[in-house]
Amino acid sequence: MEKQLPLSFDNTAIAFEHRTDKALKKADFLFSSIGKPWLVKLGAALTPLAFKLGLPVKGLIKNTIFELFCGGENLEEAARTARRLGKFHVGVALDYGVEAMEGEENYDRAVPEFIRAIEYAAANPNIPFIAIKVTGFARFELLERIHAGEALTPAEQEEFARVRQRIRTIAETAARHHIGLLIDAEESWIQQPVDDLADEMMQLFNRQQVIVYNTFQLYRHDRLDFLQASFEKARQRDYLLGAKLVRGAYMEKERRRAEELEYASPIQPDKAAADRDYDAAVRYCMERLDHLAVFIGTHNEQSCMLAAQLLHEKGLPHNHSHVSFSQLLGMSDNITFNLAHAGYNVSKYLPYGPVKDVMPYLIRRAQENTSIAGQMGRELSLIRKELKRRAL
């Protein structure tokens, strides 16, 4: 009889082993606060104003929400966080959390920041991934025009050639240092050039091993088909596919735009449909591990358990080099640390950057957490279960 999979996401002793009693109580307070939509709305409105007026709020933010969701203000602080996680066999996907500043100078200036991050990752044993957004290196309107199939002027063609070169420089550096490069998905109306760039980089650098990963947002009803088409394209052109699977991050914005411009929304009709396609994507990837690597980026316990179970059923090692799991720093520790404890490849998405500059990321994180049904309740119940266990 097949041995049962020795994995549970309910073990809070393992989930919170990395946190002191004080840190756990602070997390309890913060998640309780984030669970109040009115408080999140107020904070989102007042915090940027406080920075603009020069009020001394940085220390308060750094010691609360920043500490929970961010790895540090710079690479050195992020590396300290990575080392702390490494003690529990949890890796890191470094994510420079500063929102893109527009302009060619800023796009050029971003490249050495990511090269430095890749070189830093290569010198640290548990930083296997770096995340990038193409909008950090390209004008949004340019990507929009390309996606819409509009003819570019000669100047715009040159502009896009510079975008391609920036991404290529980063991908080349990642390949040289054997660091995975996660290319994030963006809004559906600029996604085509992002996909094209990801495919181009995979064709260049995913020959012997998977370096570059494109992101597939399964809350879009067309992305399961696109995943399958991407795999077939990779097989035809003799490169390995890197597939980062997420549910998605722009649902409300996508639906609102589709309604305003009167086109069919690309978003799934309901959560059940997104869950179905996500798990189908996991199964699809797990059947093809000889020719692709999958990065399972989700806080959904069922989807993570499904992938772990499939590895187990196939008799494959838990730490198979082509299967990685990931959750955001500060969230779903019950998934991350229990997977790590059971020997799976798992990492935390670790945003870093100056407190003031990552505020848009932090506000978005708080807003998303408030809107995800049951997420705050789950986080709080696990934290309180562990505090109760420690008190016995």
C-alpha positions as CSV (number, residue, x, y, z in Angstrom):
1,M,0.0,0.0,0.0
2,E,1.3,3.5,-0.9
3,K,2.6,5.5,2.0
4,Q,0.5,8.5,2.9
5,L,2.0,11.9,2.1
6,P,3.6,13.2,5.4
7,L,2.5,16.8,5.0
8,S,0.0,19.0,6.8
9,F,-0.6,22.7,6.6
10,D,-2.1,22.7,10.1
11,N,1.1,22.2,12.0
12,T,1.6,25.7,13.6
13,A,4.6,24.7,15.7
14,I,6.5,24.2,12.4
15,A,4.7,27.2,10.7
16,F,5.8,29.7,13.3
17,E,9.0,28.2,14.6
18,H,10.9,31.1,13.0
19,R,8.9,33.7,15.0
20,T,9.4,34.7,18.7
21,D,6.4,35.1,21.0
22,K,6.8,38.9,20.6
23,A,6.9,38.7,16.8
24,L,3.8,36.4,16.7
25,K,1.8,38.8,19.0
26,K,2.8,41.7,16.7
27,A,1.6,39.7,13.6
28,D,-1.7,39.0,15.5
29,F,-2.2,42.8,16.0
30,L,-1.2,43.6,12.4
31,F,-3.5,41.0,10.7
32,S,-6.3,42.1,13.0
33,S,-5.8,45.7,11.8
34,I,-5.5,44.7,8.1
35,G,-8.8,42.8,8.5
36,K,-10.6,46.1,9.0
37,P,-11.3,47.6,5.6
38,W,-12.0,51.1,6.9
39,L,-8.6,51.2,8.6
40,V,-6.8,50.0,5.5
41,K,-8.7,52.7,3.4
42,L,-7.7,55.4,5.9
43,G,-4.1,54.3,6.0
44,A,-3.9,54.1,2.2
45,A,-5.1,57.7,2.0
46,L,-3.1,59.2,4.9
47,T,0.3,57.5,4.6
48,P,1.4,59.1,1.2
49,L,0.2,62.5,2.6
50,A,2.2,62.0,5.8
51,F,5.4,61.3,3.7
52,K,4.6,64.3,1.5
53,L,4.3,66.6,4.5
54,G,7.5,65.2,6.0
55,L,5.9,63.7,9.1
56,P,8.0,61.2,11.0
57,V,6.1,58.1,10.1
58,K,8.9,56.0,8.6
59,G,9.9,54.4,11.9
60,L,6.4,53.4,12.7
61,I,5.8,51.9,9.3
62,K,9.2,50.1,9.2
63,N,8.5,48.4,12.5
64,T,5.0,47.3,11.6
65,I,3.6,46.5,8.1
66,F,7.0,46.9,6.4
67,E,8.6,44.5,8.8
68,L,5.8,42.0,8.2
69,F,5.8,42.1,4.3
70,C,9.2,43.4,3.3
71,G,12.7,41.9,3.5
72,G,14.5,45.2,4.1
73,E,15.3,48.6,2.7
74,N,18.3,47.4,0.7
75,L,20.0,44.3,-0.5
76,E,22.1,43.9,2.6
77,E,19.0,43.9,4.9
78,A,17.2,41.6,2.4
79,A,20.1,39.2,2.6
80,R,19.9,39.1,6.4
81,T,16.2,38.2,6.1
82,A,17.2,35.5,3.6
83,R,19.7,34.1,5.9
84,R,17.1,33.9,8.7
85,L,14.7,32.1,6.4
86,G,17.5,29.9,5.2
87,K,17.9,28.4,8.7
88,F,14.5,26.8,8.1
89,H,15.4,25.7,4.6
90,V,13.2,28.4,3.0
91,G,14.7,30.1,-0.1
92,V,14.0,33.6,-1.4
93,A,12.7,35.2,-4.6
94,L,14.1,38.8,-4.5
95,D,11.7,41.4,-5.6
96,Y,12.8,45.0,-5.9
97,G,9.5,46.5,-4.6
98,V,9.9,50.0,-5.8
99,E,7.2,51.0,-8.3
100,A,8.7,51.8,-11.7
101,M,9.6,55.4,-12.4
102,E,9.0,56.5,-15.9
103,G,11.6,57.8,-18.4
104,E,14.5,56.3,-20.3
105,E,17.1,57.4,-17.7
106,N,15.1,55.6,-15.0
107,Y,14.7,52.5,-17.1
108,D,18.4,52.4,-17.8
109,R,19.2,53.1,-14.1
110,A,17.1,50.1,-13.1
111,V,19.2,47.6,-15.0
112,P,22.4,47.8,-12.8
113,E,20.1,47.5,-9.7
114,F,18.9,44.1,-10.9
115,I,22.3,43.0,-12.0
116,R,23.6,43.8,-8.5
117,A,20.7,41.8,-7.1
118,I,21.5,38.8,-9.3
119,E,25.2,38.9,-8.3
120,Y,24.2,39.2,-4.7
121,A,21.8,36.2,-5.0
122,A,24.6,34.2,-6.6
123,A,26.8,34.8,-3.5
124,N,24.0,33.7,-1.1
125,P,23.0,30.0,-1.1
126,N,19.3,30.3,-0.6
127,I,18.3,33.1,-3.1
128,P,17.4,31.0,-6.2
129,F,15.2,33.6,-7.9
130,I,14.9,37.3,-8.9
131,A,11.6,38.8,-10.0
132,I,11.2,41.6,-12.6
133,K,8.4,43.5,-14.2
134,V,8.8,44.6,-17.8
135,T,7.1,47.9,-16.9
136,G,10.1,48.6,-14.9
137,F,12.1,48.9,-18.1
138,A,9.5,50.1,-20.7
139,R,6.9,52.8,-21.1
140,F,3.4,51.5,-20.5
141,E,1.9,53.3,-23.5
142,L,4.5,51.7,-25.8
143,L,3.6,48.2,-24.6
144,E,0.0,49.1,-25.0
145,R,0.5,50.1,-28.7
146,I,2.5,46.9,-29.4
147,H,-0.2,44.8,-27.7
148,A,-2.9,46.5,-29.8
149,G,-0.9,45.7,-33.0
150,E,-0.4,49.3,-33.9
151,A,2.5,50.2,-36.3
152,L,5.4,51.8,-34.4
153,T,7.2,54.8,-35.6
154,P,11.0,54.4,-36.2
155,A,11.6,56.2,-32.9
156,E,9.3,53.8,-31.1
157,Q,11.0,50.8,-32.8
158,E,14.3,52.0,-31.4
159,E,12.7,52.6,-28.0
160,F,11.4,48.9,-27.9
161,A,14.9,47.7,-29.1
162,R,16.3,49.4,-25.9
163,V,13.6,47.6,-23.8
164,R,14.6,44.3,-25.3
165,Q,18.3,44.9,-24.7
166,R,17.6,45.8,-21.0
167,I,15.7,42.6,-20.4
168,R,18.4,40.6,-22.3
169,T,21.2,42.1,-20.2
170,I,19.4,41.0,-17.0
171,A,18.6,37.5,-18.4
172,E,22.2,37.0,-19.6
173,T,23.5,37.9,-16.1
174,A,20.9,35.5,-14.5
175,A,22.0,32.7,-16.9
176,R,25.7,33.3,-16.1
177,H,25.0,33.1,-12.4
178,H,22.4,30.3,-12.6
179,I,19.7,32.4,-10.9
180,G,16.0,32.0,-11.9
181,L,14.5,35.1,-13.5
182,L,10.7,35.4,-12.9
183,I,9.1,37.7,-15.4
184,D,5.9,39.0,-13.8
185,A,2.6,39.1,-15.6
186,E,1.0,42.6,-16.2
187,E,-2.4,44.0,-17.3
188,S,-4.0,42.0,-20.1
189,W,-3.9,45.0,-22.5
190,I,-0.1,45.1,-22.4
191,Q,0.6,41.3,-21.8
192,Q,1.4,40.3,-25.4
193,P,4.8,42.1,-25.6
194,V,5.6,40.8,-22.1
195,D,4.9,37.2,-23.3
196,D,6.9,37.8,-26.5
197,L,9.9,39.0,-24.5
198,A,9.6,36.1,-22.1
199,D,9.5,33.6,-25.0
200,E,12.5,35.3,-26.6
201,M,14.6,35.1,-23.5
202,M,13.5,31.5,-22.8
203,Q,14.6,30.5,-26.3
204,L,18.0,32.2,-25.7
205,F,18.7,31.0,-22.2
206,N,16.6,28.0,-21.4
207,R,18.6,25.5,-23.4
208,Q,20.3,23.4,-20.8
209,Q,18.5,24.6,-17.6
210,V,15.5,26.7,-16.9
211,I,16.6,30.3,-16.1
212,V,13.7,32.4,-17.4
213,Y,10.1,31.9,-16.3
214,N,7.0,33.5,-17.8
215,T,4.0,34.1,-15.5
216,F,0.6,32.5,-16.3
217,Q,-2.4,34.2,-14.5
218,L,-5.0,31.5,-14.2
219,Y,-7.7,33.9,-13.1
220,R,-7.8,34.7,-16.9
221,H,-10.0,32.2,-18.7
222,D,-7.5,32.0,-21.7
223,R,-4.3,31.3,-19.8
224,L,-4.6,27.5,-19.5
225,D,-4.7,27.3,-23.3
226,F,-1.9,29.7,-23.5
227,L,0.2,27.6,-21.1
228,Q,-0.3,24.6,-23.3
229,A,0.5,26.6,-26.5
230,S,3.7,28.0,-24.8
231,F,4.8,24.4,-24.0
232,E,4.3,23.3,-27.5
233,K,6.2,26.3,-28.9
234,A,9.1,25.5,-26.5
235,R,9.2,21.9,-27.7
236,Q,9.1,22.8,-31.3
237,R,12.0,25.3,-30.8
238,D,13.9,23.0,-28.5
239,Y,14.1,25.0,-25.3
240,L,12.7,24.4,-21.8
241,L,9.6,26.2,-20.6
242,G,9.7,28.1,-17.3
243,A,6.1,28.4,-16.0
244,K,5.3,30.5,-12.9
245,L,1.7,29.8,-12.0
246,V,-0.4,32.4,-10.2
247,R,-4.0,33.1,-9.9
248,G,-3.7,36.9,-10.6
249,A,-3.4,40.4,-9.3
250,Y,-5.5,42.8,-11.3
251,M,-9.0,41.4,-11.2
252,E,-11.0,44.5,-10.2
253,K,-9.0,46.7,-12.6
254,E,-9.5,44.2,-15.4
255,R,-13.2,43.9,-14.9
256,R,-13.7,47.7,-14.6
257,R,-11.8,48.4,-17.8
258,A,-13.7,45.7,-19.7
259,E,-17.0,47.2,-18.6
260,E,-16.0,50.8,-19.4
261,L,-14.7,49.9,-22.9
262,E,-17.4,47.4,-23.5
263,Y,-15.4,44.3,-24.3
264,A,-15.6,40.8,-22.9
265,S,-13.7,40.5,-19.6
266,P,-10.7,38.2,-19.7
267,I,-11.3,37.3,-16.1
268,Q,-12.9,34.0,-15.1
269,P,-16.6,34.1,-14.2
270,D,-16.0,33.0,-10.6
271,K,-13.3,31.7,-8.2
272,A,-14.3,28.1,-8.8
273,A,-13.3,28.5,-12.5
274,A,-10.0,30.0,-11.6
275,D,-9.3,27.3,-9.1
276,R,-10.2,24.6,-11.6
277,D,-7.8,26.1,-14.3
278,Y,-5.1,26.6,-11.7
279,D,-5.1,23.0,-10.6
280,A,-5.4,21.8,-14.2
281,A,-2.2,23.9,-14.9
282,V,-0.4,22.3,-12.0
283,R,-1.4,18.8,-13.3
284,Y,-0.3,19.7,-16.8
285,C,3.1,20.9,-15.7
286,M,3.7,18.0,-13.3
287,E,3.2,15.6,-16.3
288,R,6.0,17.3,-18.2
289,L,8.8,18.0,-15.8
290,D,11.4,16.6,-18.3
291,H,10.7,19.6,-20.5
292,L,9.6,22.4,-18.2
293,A,10.1,23.8,-14.7
294,V,7.1,25.0,-12.7
295,F,7.1,27.7,-10.0
296,I,3.8,27.3,-8.0
297,G,3.1,30.8,-6.6
298,T,0.0,30.6,-4.5
299,H,-1.5,30.8,-1.0
300,N,-4.1,28.2,-1.9
301,E,-3.5,25.2,0.4
302,Q,-5.4,22.8,-1.9
303,S,-3.2,23.7,-5.0
304,C,0.0,23.3,-3.0
305,M,-1.1,20.0,-1.6
306,L,-2.1,18.8,-5.0
307,A,1.4,19.5,-6.4
308,A,3.0,17.9,-3.4
309,Q,0.7,14.8,-3.8
310,L,1.5,14.5,-7.5
311,L,5.3,14.5,-6.8
312,H,4.7,11.8,-4.1
313,E,2.5,9.7,-6.3
314,K,5.0,9.7,-9.1
315,G,7.8,8.6,-6.7
316,L,9.7,11.8,-7.5
317,P,11.9,13.5,-4.9
318,H,10.2,16.2,-2.9
319,N,13.1,18.6,-3.9
320,H,12.8,17.9,-7.6
321,S,14.8,20.6,-9.3
322,H,12.0,21.5,-11.7
323,V,9.3,22.1,-9.0
324,S,9.3,25.2,-6.7
325,F,6.6,26.6,-4.4
326,S,6.4,30.2,-3.2
327,Q,4.3,32.4,-1.0
328,L,4.6,36.1,-0.1
329,L,6.7,37.1,2.9
330,G,4.5,37.5,5.9
331,M,1.7,35.3,4.6
332,S,0.8,31.7,4.6
333,D,3.7,30.6,6.8
334,N,1.7,27.4,7.5
335,I,2.2,26.4,3.8
336,T,5.8,27.7,3.4
337,F,7.4,26.3,6.5
338,N,5.6,23.0,6.5
339,L,6.6,22.4,2.8
340,A,10.2,23.3,3.7
341,H,10.2,21.0,6.7
342,A,9.0,18.2,4.4
343,G,11.9,18.7,2.0
344,Y,10.2,20.6,-0.8
345,N,11.8,23.6,-2.7
346,V,10.0,26.6,-1.3
347,S,10.7,30.3,-1.2
348,K,9.3,33.5,0.1
349,Y,8.7,36.4,-2.4
350,L,10.9,39.0,-0.7
351,P,10.2,42.6,-1.7
352,Y,12.8,45.1,-0.6
353,G,13.5,48.9,-1.1
354,P,13.3,52.2,0.8
355,V,10.2,52.4,3.1
356,K,8.8,55.4,1.3
357,D,9.3,53.9,-2.2
358,V,7.7,50.5,-1.4
359,M,4.6,52.1,0.2
360,P,2.5,51.6,-3.0
361,Y,3.4,47.9,-2.8
362,L,2.5,47.7,0.9
363,I,-0.8,49.5,0.4
364,R,-1.7,47.1,-2.4
365,R,-0.8,44.2,-0.2
366,A,-3.0,45.4,2.6
367,Q,-5.9,46.1,0.2
368,E,-5.6,42.7,-1.5
369,N,-5.5,40.9,1.9
370,T,-8.6,42.7,3.0
371,S,-10.4,41.7,-0.2
372,I,-9.4,38.0,-0.3
373,A,-12.3,36.1,1.3
374,G,-11.2,34.2,4.4
375,Q,-7.5,35.1,4.0
376,M,-7.3,37.3,7.2
377,G,-9.4,34.8,9.2
378,R,-7.1,32.0,8.2
379,E,-3.9,33.9,9.1
380,L,-5.3,35.0,12.4
381,S,-6.7,31.6,13.4
382,L,-3.3,29.9,12.8
383,I,-1.4,32.6,14.7
384,R,-3.8,32.4,17.6
385,K,-3.7,28.6,17.6
386,E,0.1,28.8,17.9
387,L,0.0,31.4,20.7
388,K,-2.5,29.2,22.6
389,R,-0.2,26.1,22.0
390,R,2.8,28.0,23.4
391,A,0.9,29.2,26.4
392,L,0.1,25.6,27.5
